[in-house]
Amino acid sequence: MIPTRFPADPEAPPGPEASGDPAREPRRLVPVKIYTRKGDDGTTGLLYGGRVPKDSPQPTAYGTVDELQAALGVARAEAEPELGDIVLHLERDLWVLMGELATDPGNRHKLTAGTTLVTDEMVVHLETLIDATSERFEPPTEFVVPGQNRVGALLDVARTVARRAERDAISAAVPGSAVVPYLNRLSDLLWTLARWQEGASLPTRSVGPA
């Protein structure tokens, strides 16, 4: 499907079956180009205005969160419904993080809690999920080797991206932001979900005969 702007261009000429009455004519959708060429100078636009270099802390941080969201999408595509619903909620949360990280601090007052601003309640929700999921498997007593099954392995990949997003967000989030705590809990939750999906984790040390 070709992306379109809406409302349509009111100046679009009528088609061959037009009645001649503008009030009775359907409004035409105007195609929108995917590329804008505005970033060819190495800068990118921020939410609510302003431009920064693409390799500055903010685009670096929300770009990693975008990568994390994509990694979660791959995991969700392989997940059974219960896990899929949990991951979908996390993916939607990450839009909130990207909105906050993509906003200049001077425009922070324009953000909406839970929509473009990460809240403490969102962090608490992750802690609740961690606690509930931890009761569904026997916790490993040492480091584990990822890859016992496909879904667990995909969740571990997402976990490592979450850790990188957390590191990147430290220099991008403003003091008092809940972005870094959220990403910290999210990586813990993804570890927990991966162990739940594996059932029995593979320890780093062999327990067989020498």
Order of alpha helices (4+ residues) and beta strands (2+ residues): beta-beta-beta-beta-alpha-alpha-alpha-beta-alpha-alpha-beta
